[in-house]
């Protein structure tokens, strides 16, 4: 189960993020989203848990919890095409 993790401290590392989720089950992947220009964290990332029950346990255990002075947002990640947003004004070539 892939989870979206938001409102992260900008100095968090992938290792720290993994350690935060490991008590809830198997963490198979951690991806911290970085700014292309500065190389710093953009304050969100994705964690893939071993199965749905572990993912749900992580959501229940971490959503709204304080980490580094910030309340975490943890929920099931949505596919890229399901995120909404504005449509492009003209088609790409």
N, CA, C and O atoms as CSV, one atom per row, in Angstrom:
chain,resi,resn,atom,element,x,y,z
A,1,UNK,N,N,0.854,-1.181,0.000
A,1,UNK,CA,C,0.000,0.000,0.000
A,1,UNK,C,C,0.892,1.233,0.000
A,1,UNK,O,O,1.762,1.382,0.858
A,2,UNK,N,N,0.668,2.108,-0.965
A,2,UNK,CA,C,1.473,3.318,-1.075
A,2,UNK,C,C,0.792,4.456,-0.333
A,2,UNK,O,O,-0.397,4.713,-0.524
A,3,UNK,N,N,1.556,5.136,0.519
A,3,UNK,CA,C,1.037,6.218,1.341
A,3,UNK,C,C,1.671,7.549,0.969
A,3,UNK,O,O,2.860,7.621,0.657
A,4,UNK,N,N,0.867,8.594,1.005
A,4,UNK,CA,C,1.351,9.965,0.855
A,4,UNK,C,C,1.645,10.475,2.265
A,4,UNK,O,O,0.842,10.285,3.179
A,5,UNK,N,N,2.792,11.121,2.436
A,5,UNK,CA,C,3.157,11.687,3.731
A,5,UNK,C,C,3.481,13.157,3.515
A,5,UNK,O,O,4.440,13.491,2.821
A,6,UNK,N,N,2.683,14.032,4.109
A,6,UNK,CA,C,2.865,15.463,3.906
A,6,UNK,C,C,3.133,16.208,5.191
A,6,UNK,O,O,3.033,15.667,6.292
A,7,UNK,N,N,3.482,17.487,5.011
A,7,UNK,CA,C,3.798,18.399,6.111
A,7,UNK,C,C,5.031,17.929,6.880
A,7,UNK,O,O,5.106,18.063,8.101
A,8,UNK,N,N,5.993,17.376,6.144
A,8,UNK,CA,C,7.234,16.910,6.750
A,8,UNK,C,C,8.183,18.075,7.002
A,8,UNK,O,O,8.171,19.073,6.281
A,9,UNK,N,N,8.990,17.932,8.019
A,9,UNK,CA,C,10.059,18.894,8.274
A,9,UNK,C,C,11.011,18.861,7.075
A,9,UNK,O,O,11.272,17.795,6.519
A,10,UNK,N,N,11.527,20.027,6.680
A,10,UNK,CA,C,12.380,20.095,5.496
A,10,UNK,C,C,13.747,19.440,5.701
A,10,UNK,O,O,14.473,19.218,4.732
A,11,UNK,N,N,14.103,19.131,6.936
A,11,UNK,CA,C,15.397,18.491,7.176
A,11,UNK,C,C,15.282,16.976,7.404
A,11,UNK,O,O,16.267,16.331,7.764
A,12,UNK,N,N,14.101,16.411,7.198
A,12,UNK,CA,C,13.936,14.961,7.382
A,12,UNK,C,C,14.667,14.207,6.263
A,12,UNK,O,O,14.763,14.691,5.135
A,13,UNK,N,N,15.174,13.030,6.589
A,13,UNK,CA,C,15.847,12.195,5.595
A,13,UNK,C,C,14.989,10.976,5.291
A,13,UNK,O,O,14.058,10.659,6.031
A,14,UNK,N,N,15.312,10.292,4.190
A,14,UNK,CA,C,14.582,9.069,3.850
A,14,UNK,C,C,14.761,8.023,4.942
A,14,UNK,O,O,13.835,7.269,5.241
A,15,UNK,N,N,15.939,7.974,5.535
A,15,UNK,CA,C,16.196,7.003,6.612
A,15,UNK,C,C,15.284,7.270,7.815
A,15,UNK,O,O,14.697,6.346,8.377
A,16,UNK,N,N,15.177,8.541,8.198
A,16,UNK,CA,C,14.318,8.916,9.325
A,16,UNK,C,C,12.857,8.598,9.022
A,16,UNK,O,O,12.121,8.126,9.888
A,17,UNK,N,N,12.448,8.863,7.782
A,17,UNK,CA,C,11.068,8.576,7.375
A,17,UNK,C,C,10.793,7.077,7.442
A,17,UNK,O,O,9.736,6.656,7.912
A,18,UNK,N,N,11.747,6.271,6.971
A,18,UNK,CA,C,11.618,4.809,7.040
A,18,UNK,C,C,11.477,4.360,8.495
A,18,UNK,O,O,10.609,3.549,8.817
A,19,UNK,N,N,12.325,4.885,9.363
A,19,UNK,CA,C,12.298,4.502,10.778
A,19,UNK,C,C,10.984,4.895,11.445
A,19,UNK,O,O,10.536,4.223,12.373
A,20,UNK,N,N,10.369,5.969,10.984
A,20,UNK,CA,C,9.086,6.421,11.527
A,20,UNK,C,C,7.971,5.421,11.207
A,20,UNK,O,O,7.065,5.224,12.017
A,21,UNK,N,N,8.036,4.787,10.024
A,21,UNK,CA,C,6.980,3.879,9.584
A,21,UNK,C,C,7.235,2.413,9.931
A,21,UNK,O,O,6.288,1.628,9.953
A,22,UNK,N,N,8.468,2.020,10.199
A,22,UNK,CA,C,8.796,0.614,10.463
A,22,UNK,C,C,8.037,-0.017,11.625
A,22,UNK,O,O,7.747,-1.212,11.557
A,23,UNK,N,N,7.696,0.714,12.689
A,23,UNK,CA,C,6.928,0.068,13.769
A,23,UNK,C,C,5.555,-0.456,13.325
A,23,UNK,O,O,4.947,-1.265,14.026
A,24,UNK,N,N,5.071,-0.003,12.174
A,24,UNK,CA,C,3.751,-0.402,11.696
A,24,UNK,C,C,3.799,-1.557,10.710
A,24,UNK,O,O,2.754,-2.063,10.300
A,25,UNK,N,N,4.999,-1.982,10.322
A,25,UNK,CA,C,5.115,-3.115,9.397
A,25,UNK,C,C,6.296,-2.970,8.463
A,25,UNK,O,O,7.199,-2.166,8.694
A,26,UNK,N,N,6.272,-3.766,7.399
A,26,UNK,CA,C,7.357,-3.776,6.423
A,26,UNK,C,C,7.292,-2.539,5.536
A,26,UNK,O,O,6.264,-2.252,4.925
A,27,UNK,N,N,8.396,-1.817,5.475
A,27,UNK,CA,C,8.498,-0.657,4.590
A,27,UNK,C,C,9.304,-1.108,3.378
A,27,UNK,O,O,10.495,-1.401,3.490
A,28,UNK,N,N,8.647,-1.161,2.216
A,28,UNK,CA,C,9.356,-1.656,1.030
A,28,UNK,C,C,9.982,-0.533,0.208
A,28,UNK,O,O,10.923,-0.777,-0.547
A,29,UNK,N,N,9.476,0.689,0.344
A,29,UNK,CA,C,10.066,1.803,-0.412
A,29,UNK,C,C,9.766,3.118,0.284
A,29,UNK,O,O,8.689,3.310,0.847
A,30,UNK,N,N,10.752,4.031,0.236
A,30,UNK,CA,C,10.585,5.378,0.767
A,30,UNK,C,C,11.091,6.342,-0.297
A,30,UNK,O,O,12.196,6.177,-0.814
A,31,UNK,N,N,10.288,7.343,-0.623
A,31,UNK,CA,C,10.687,8.332,-1.622
A,31,UNK,C,C,10.369,9.712,-1.087
A,31,UNK,O,O,9.202,10.082,-0.961
A,32,UNK,N,N,11.402,10.473,-0.773
A,32,UNK,CA,C,11.262,11.847,-0.321
A,32,UNK,C,C,11.366,12.728,-1.559
A,32,UNK,O,O,12.321,12.592,-2.325
A,33,UNK,N,N,10.420,13.617,-1.772
A,33,UNK,CA,C,10.411,14.454,-2.963
A,33,UNK,C,C,11.298,15.679,-2.725
A,33,UNK,O,O,11.117,16.430,-1.766
A,34,UNK,N,N,12.263,15.850,-3.635
A,34,UNK,CA,C,13.261,16.909,-3.504
A,34,UNK,C,C,13.057,17.980,-4.569
A,34,UNK,O,O,12.596,17.691,-5.673
A,35,UNK,N,N,13.401,19.206,-4.231
A,35,UNK,CA,C,13.363,20.306,-5.187
A,35,UNK,C,C,14.517,20.133,-6.175
A,35,UNK,O,O,15.660,19.927,-5.766
A,36,UNK,N,N,14.224,20.214,-7.460
A,36,UNK,CA,C,15.252,20.001,-8.490
A,36,UNK,C,C,16.357,21.047,-8.431
A,36,UNK,O,O,17.523,20.730,-8.666
A,37,UNK,N,N,16.006,22.273,-8.122
A,37,UNK,CA,C,16.995,23.351,-8.141
A,37,UNK,C,C,17.838,23.419,-6.880
A,37,UNK,O,O,19.055,23.591,-6.953
A,38,UNK,N,N,17.196,23.286,-5.718
A,38,UNK,CA,C,17.930,23.463,-4.458
A,38,UNK,C,C,18.428,22.148,-3.864
A,38,UNK,O,O,19.363,22.140,-3.062
A,39,UNK,N,N,17.799,21.026,-4.260
A,39,UNK,CA,C,18.182,19.742,-3.684
A,39,UNK,C,C,17.614,19.524,-2.290
A,39,UNK,O,O,17.930,18.519,-1.653
A,40,UNK,N,N,16.781,20.443,-1.799
A,40,UNK,CA,C,16.185,20.306,-0.477
A,40,UNK,C,C,14.825,19.630,-0.579
A,40,UNK,O,O,14.182,19.637,-1.629
A,41,UNK,N,N,14.405,19.048,0.535
A,41,UNK,CA,C,13.102,18.395,0.596
A,41,UNK,C,C,12.002,19.396,0.296
A,41,UNK,O,O,12.099,20.566,0.667
A,42,UNK,N,N,10.946,18.929,-0.381
A,42,UNK,CA,C,9.780,19.771,-0.655
A,42,UNK,C,C,8.718,19.607,0.437
A,42,UNK,O,O,7.646,20.207,0.352
A,43,UNK,N,N,9.012,18.794,1.464
A,43,UNK,CA,C,8.099,18.669,2.596
A,43,UNK,C,C,7.080,17.557,2.462
A,43,UNK,O,O,6.147,17.472,3.261
A,44,UNK,N,N,7.246,16.694,1.453
A,44,UNK,CA,C,6.348,15.547,1.337
A,44,UNK,C,C,7.075,14.392,0.673
A,44,UNK,O,O,8.144,14.553,0.084
A,45,UNK,N,N,6.457,13.214,0.788
A,45,UNK,CA,C,7.059,12.028,0.198
A,45,UNK,C,C,6.058,10.891,0.161
A,45,UNK,O,O,4.870,11.070,0.429
A,46,UNK,N,N,6.570,9.712,-0.178
A,46,UNK,CA,C,5.732,8.524,-0.290
A,46,UNK,C,C,6.422,7.365,0.407
A,46,UNK,O,O,7.641,7.209,0.338
A,47,UNK,N,N,5.618,6.559,1.079
A,47,UNK,CA,C,6.111,5.359,1.765
A,47,UNK,C,C,5.244,4.195,1.303
A,47,UNK,O,O,4.016,4.275,1.342
A,48,UNK,N,N,5.881,3.116,0.866
A,48,UNK,CA,C,5.137,1.928,0.461
A,48,UNK,C,C,5.261,0.882,1.554
A,48,UNK,O,O,6.356,0.431,1.890
A,49,UNK,N,N,4.106,0.506,2.104
A,49,UNK,CA,C,4.050,-0.493,3.163
A,49,UNK,C,C,3.822,-1.870,2.550
A,49,UNK,O,O,3.372,-1.977,1.410
A,50,UNK,N,N,4.132,-2.922,3.303
A,50,UNK,CA,C,4.053,-4.293,2.819
A,50,UNK,C,C,2.669,-4.743,2.391
A,50,UNK,O,O,2.542,-5.524,1.448
A,51,UNK,N,N,1.622,-4.266,3.068
A,51,UNK,CA,C,0.261,-4.651,2.692
A,51,UNK,C,C,-0.726,-3.597,3.203
A,51,UNK,O,O,-0.339,-2.641,3.874
A,52,UNK,N,N,-1.994,-3.787,2.878
A,52,UNK,CA,C,-3.030,-2.812,3.216
A,52,UNK,C,C,-3.202,-2.653,4.725
A,52,UNK,O,O,-3.356,-1.533,5.212
A,53,UNK,N,N,-3.177,-3.758,5.469
A,53,UNK,CA,C,-3.395,-3.638,6.918
A,53,UNK,C,C,-2.250,-2.872,7.587
A,53,UNK,O,O,-2.490,-2.108,8.522
A,54,UNK,N,N,-1.017,-3.064,7.126
A,54,UNK,CA,C,0.114,-2.301,7.666
A,54,UNK,C,C,-0.011,-0.826,7.288
A,54,UNK,O,O,0.280,0.060,8.092
A,55,UNK,N,N,-0.447,-0.579,6.061
A,55,UNK,CA,C,-0.647,0.800,5.619
A,55,UNK,C,C,-1.711,1.502,6.441
A,55,UNK,O,O,-1.528,2.646,6.857
A,56,UNK,N,N,-2.821,0.819,6.674
A,56,UNK,CA,C,-3.896,1.401,7.482
A,56,UNK,C,C,-3.449,1.644,8.915
A,56,UNK,O,O,-3.837,2.639,9.527
A,57,UNK,N,N,-2.633,0.739,9.458
A,57,UNK,CA,C,-2.108,0.923,10.812
A,57,UNK,C,C,-1.204,2.155,10.874
A,57,UNK,O,O,-1.236,2.905,11.850
A,58,UNK,N,N,-0.403,2.360,9.834
A,58,UNK,CA,C,0.474,3.529,9.786
A,58,UNK,C,C,-0.340,4.820,9.695
A,58,UNK,O,O,-0.017,5.810,10.352
A,59,UNK,N,N,-1.393,4.807,8.879
A,59,UNK,CA,C,-2.267,5.987,8.773
A,59,UNK,C,C,-2.871,6.300,10.133
A,59,UNK,O,O,-2.828,7.440,10.598
A,60,UNK,N,N,-3.436,5.273,10.768
A,60,UNK,CA,C,-4.075,5.454,12.070
A,60,UNK,C,C,-3.074,5.936,13.124
A,60,UNK,O,O,-3.400,6.775,13.964
A,61,UNK,N,N,-1.862,5.399,13.070
A,61,UNK,CA,C,-0.868,5.732,14.083
A,61,UNK,C,C,-0.132,7.040,13.864
A,61,UNK,O,O,0.370,7.626,14.823
A,62,UNK,N,N,-0.053,7.519,12.616
A,62,UNK,CA,C,0.784,8.685,12.353
A,62,UNK,C,C,0.050,9.930,11.859
A,62,UNK,O,O,0.566,11.037,12.016
A,63,UNK,N,N,-1.134,9.785,11.268
A,63,UNK,CA,C,-1.838,10.956,10.749
A,63,UNK,C,C,-2.174,11.916,11.886
A,63,UNK,O,O,-2.806,11.529,12.869
A,64,UNK,N,N,-1.750,13.163,11.746
A,64,UNK,CA,C,-2.009,14.180,12.765
A,64,UNK,C,C,-1.001,14.205,13.895
A,64,UNK,O,O,-1.071,15.074,14.764
A,65,UNK,N,N,-0.065,13.267,13.901
A,65,UNK,CA,C,0.947,13.226,14.967
A,65,UNK,C,C,2.013,14.281,14.718
A,65,UNK,O,O,2.313,14.613,13.571
A,66,UNK,N,N,2.579,14.801,15.790
A,66,UNK,CA,C,3.625,15.803,15.697
A,66,UNK,C,C,4.979,15.150,15.446
A,66,UNK,O,O,5.380,14.230,16.158
A,67,UNK,N,N,5.672,15.635,14.429
A,67,UNK,CA,C,7.034,15.171,14.137
A,67,UNK,C,C,7.844,16.394,13.734
A,67,UNK,O,O,7.590,17.001,12.694
A,68,UNK,N,N,8.809,16.748,14.553
A,68,UNK,CA,C,9.636,17.915,14.259
A,68,UNK,C,C,8.867,19.221,14.308
A,68,UNK,O,O,9.185,20.159,13.578
A,69,UNK,N,N,7.845,19.287,15.177
A,69,UNK,CA,C,7.069,20.503,15.316
A,69,UNK,C,C,5.988,20.677,14.254
A,69,UNK,O,O,5.386,21.745,14.151
A,70,UNK,N,N,5.741,19.639,13.469
A,70,UNK,CA,C,4.725,19.716,12.413
A,70,UNK,C,C,3.791,18.520,12.517
A,70,UNK,O,O,4.228,17.409,12.816
A,71,UNK,N,N,2.498,18.748,12.268
A,71,UNK,CA,C,1.521,17.649,12.296
A,71,UNK,C,C,1.520,16.954,10.948
A,71,UNK,O,O,1.257,17.572,9.916
A,72,UNK,N,N,1.820,15.655,10.966
A,72,UNK,CA,C,1.916,14.887,9.728
A,72,UNK,C,C,0.560,14.672,9.065
A,72,UNK,O,O,-0.461,14.529,9.736
A,73,UNK,N,N,0.571,14.651,7.759
A,73,UNK,CA,C,-0.569,14.236,6.964
A,73,UNK,C,C,-0.191,12.891,6.369
A,73,UNK,O,O,0.786,12.797,5.625
A,74,UNK,N,N,-0.944,11.855,6.683
A,74,UNK,CA,C,-0.663,10.515,6.154
A,74,UNK,C,C,-1.970,9.944,5.627
A,74,UNK,O,O,-2.943,9.801,6.368
A,75,UNK,N,N,-1.984,9.617,4.337
A,75,UNK,CA,C,-3.151,8.970,3.758
A,75,UNK,C,C,-2.742,8.130,2.556
A,75,UNK,O,O,-1.595,8.175,2.112
A,76,UNK,N,N,-3.689,7.367,2.038
A,76,UNK,CA,C,-3.386,6.514,0.894
A,76,UNK,C,C,-3.092,7.397,-0.308
A,76,UNK,O,O,-3.837,8.330,-0.608
A,77,UNK,N,N,-2.000,7.092,-0.989
A,77,UNK,CA,C,-1.617,7.867,-2.172
A,77,UNK,C,C,-2.597,7.596,-3.298
A,77,UNK,O,O,-3.070,6.474,-3.476
A,78,UNK,N,N,-2.891,8.634,-4.048
A,78,UNK,CA,C,-3.763,8.498,-5.211
A,78,UNK,C,C,-2.904,8.382,-6.459
A,78,UNK,O,O,-1.808,8.940,-6.504
A,79,UNK,N,N,-3.378,7.674,-7.468
A,79,UNK,CA,C,-2.627,7.599,-8.723
A,79,UNK,C,C,-2.451,8.981,-9.330
A,79,UNK,O,O,-3.271,9.867,-9.087
A,80,UNK,N,N,-1.390,9.186,-10.119
A,80,UNK,CA,C,-1.110,10.484,-10.716
A,80,UNK,C,C,-2.306,11.050,-11.474
A,80,UNK,O,O,-2.582,12.245,-11.366
A,81,UNK,N,N,-3.029,10.220,-12.243
A,81,UNK,CA,C,-4.129,10.748,-13.040
A,81,UNK,C,C,-5.356,11.076,-12.200
A,81,UNK,O,O,-6.307,11.658,-12.723
A,82,UNK,N,N,-5.369,10.726,-10.927
A,82,UNK,CA,C,-6.538,10.916,-10.078
A,82,UNK,C,C,-6.360,12.088,-9.108
A,82,UNK,O,O,-7.157,12.245,-8.183
A,83,UNK,N,N,-5.340,12.900,-9.302
A,83,UNK,CA,C,-5.049,13.958,-8.350
A,83,UNK,C,C,-5.845,15.227,-8.581
A,83,UNK,O,O,-5.838,16.124,-7.737
A,84,UNK,N,N,-6.531,15.317,-9.707
A,84,UNK,CA,C,-7.263,16.543,-9.995
A,84,UNK,C,C,-6.334,17.578,-10.572
A,84,UNK,O,O,-5.422,17.241,-11.326
A,85,UNK,N,N,-6.544,18.812,-10.236
A,85,UNK,CA,C,-5.709,19.879,-10.762
A,85,UNK,C,C,-6.322,20.462,-12.018
A,85,UNK,O,O,-7.336,19.978,-12.520
A,86,UNK,N,N,-5.694,21.499,-12.511
A,86,UNK,CA,C,-6.221,22.169,-13.697
A,86,UNK,C,C,-5.769,21.470,-14.964
A,86,UNK,O,O,-4.629,21.015,-15.053
A,87,UNK,N,N,-6.649,21.385,-15.936
A,87,UNK,CA,C,-6.233,20.811,-17.214
A,87,UNK,C,C,-5.308,21.786,-17.944
A,87,UNK,O,O,-5.396,22.999,-17.752
A,88,UNK,N,N,-4.453,21.265,-18.753
A,88,UNK,CA,C,-3.538,22.071,-19.532
A,88,UNK,C,C,-4.327,22.909,-20.537
A,88,UNK,O,O,-5.265,22.396,-21.147
A,89,UNK,N,N,-3.974,24.186,-20.728
A,89,UNK,CA,C,-4.728,25.029,-21.653
A,89,UNK,C,C,-4.590,24.592,-23.112
A,89,UNK,O,O,-5.478,24.849,-23.926
A,90,UNK,N,N,-3.493,23.940,-23.437
A,90,UNK,CA,C,-3.334,23.418,-24.793
A,90,UNK,C,C,-2.575,22.110,-24.741
A,90,UNK,O,O,-1.797,21.879,-23.816
A,91,UNK,N,N,-2.787,21.272,-25.704
A,91,UNK,CA,C,-2.107,19.958,-25.680
A,91,UNK,C,C,-0.610,20.096,-25.862
A,91,UNK,O,O,-0.138,20.988,-26.566
A,92,UNK,N,N,0.134,19.205,-25.223
A,92,UNK,CA,C,1.594,19.169,-25.388
A,92,UNK,C,C,1.937,18.499,-26.684
A,92,UNK,O,O,1.193,17.647,-27.170
A,93,UNK,N,N,3.054,18.876,-27.245
A,93,UNK,CA,C,3.510,18.244,-28.489
A,93,UNK,C,C,4.644,17.309,-28.232
A,93,UNK,O,O,5.156,16.688,-29.164
